[in-house]
Amino acid sequence: MINQYETVFIMTPVLSEEQMKETVNKFEKFMLDNGCEIVNSENWGMKKLAYPIAKKTSGFYQLFEFKADGSFIKNLEIQYKRDEKIIRFMTVMLDKYGIQFNERRRQNRSEKKNSDNE
């Protein structure tokens, strides 16, 4: 059954800009190669962590909102665990309220961008 999911992963802060982009592209390609439909992708940049993870106090955050079969999630999370650049990840299935919230958030963000450009 196809559901809508949101996954956020944190990459180690020691990566260069190029390494960070390669990692994001790798996971994006993995999703697309496995039949996922990516609804939204957001790079949140470098953020301070709430608590140290593997002696790191910050990390690069990336969000993907996507539609996929439920069986895909286990494979995605195995890929996260195998990649030493990923220090934390979380994937959640969105219910109809989560989907509506994300759509409104994206719409508000694009309206704000448009008004900033005027």
C-alpha positions in Angstrom: 0.0 0.0 0.0 1.3 3.4 -0.9 1.6 5.9 2.0 3.1 9.3 2.4 6.2 9.5 4.6 8.5 12.2 5.9 12.1 11.3 6.7 14.7 13.6 8.3 18.3 12.7 8.6 21.3 14.4 10.1 24.7 14.3 8.5 28.0 14.7 10.3 29.2 18.3 10.4 32.7 17.5 9.1 31.4 17.0 5.5 32.3 19.5 2.9 29.5 21.2 0.9 30.2 18.8 -2.0 30.1 15.7 0.3 26.9 16.8 1.8 25.2 17.2 -1.6 26.6 13.9 -2.8 25.0 12.2 0.3 21.6 13.9 -0.3 21.7 12.9 -4.0 22.6 9.3 -3.1 19.5 8.9 -0.9 17.3 10.8 -3.4 18.5 8.5 -6.2 17.9 5.4 -3.9 14.3 6.5 -3.3 13.6 7.2 -7.0 15.2 3.9 -8.1 12.9 2.1 -5.7 9.7 3.7 -7.0 9.2 6.5 -4.5 7.6 9.7 -5.5 9.4 12.6 -3.8 6.8 15.2 -2.9 9.2 17.7 -1.2 12.9 18.0 -0.4 14.3 20.6 2.0 17.9 21.2 3.1 17.7 22.8 6.5 21.5 23.5 6.7 23.8 23.2 9.7 21.9 23.2 13.0 23.0 22.8 16.6 22.0 19.4 18.1 19.9 19.3 21.3 22.5 16.9 22.7 25.9 15.6 21.4 25.7 12.6 19.1 29.0 10.7 18.6 30.8 13.7 20.1 29.3 16.0 17.5 27.3 19.1 18.6 25.9 20.1 15.2 24.9 18.5 11.9 23.5 19.1 8.4 19.7 18.4 8.3 17.9 17.1 5.3 14.1 16.4 4.9 12.4 14.3 2.3 8.6 14.0 2.0 7.7 11.1 -0.2 5.1 8.5 -1.3 6.2 4.9 -1.1 5.1 1.3 -0.3 5.4 0.5 3.4 7.9 -2.3 2.7 10.4 0.3 1.4 11.0 2.0 4.7 13.0 -0.8 6.2 15.3 -0.8 3.2 15.7 3.0 3.5 16.6 2.8 7.1 19.1 0.1 6.5 20.8 2.4 4.0 20.9 5.2 6.6 22.6 2.8 9.1 25.2 1.7 6.6 26.3 5.2 5.8 28.9 6.6 8.2 28.0 10.2 7.2 24.5 9.8 8.8 24.5 10.3 12.5 20.7 10.2 13.1 17.5 9.7 11.1 13.8 9.4 11.7 11.0 8.4 9.3 7.3 8.8 10.1 4.2 7.9 8.1 2.0 11.0 7.7 -1.7 10.8 8.3 -4.1 13.1 6.4 -3.6 15.9 8.9 0.2 15.7 8.6 -0.1 15.9 4.8 -2.4 18.9 5.0 -0.1 20.6 7.5 2.9 20.1 5.2 1.0 21.4 2.1 0.0 24.6 4.0 3.5 25.0 5.3 5.0 24.8 1.8 2.3 27.1 0.4 3.0 29.7 3.1 6.7 29.4 2.5 6.3 30.0 -1.3 4.0 33.0 -0.7 6.6 34.4 1.7 9.3 33.9 -0.9 7.2 35.6 -3.5 6.5 38.6 -1.3 10.2 38.9 -0.4 11.1 39.0 -4.1 8.6 41.8 -4.9 
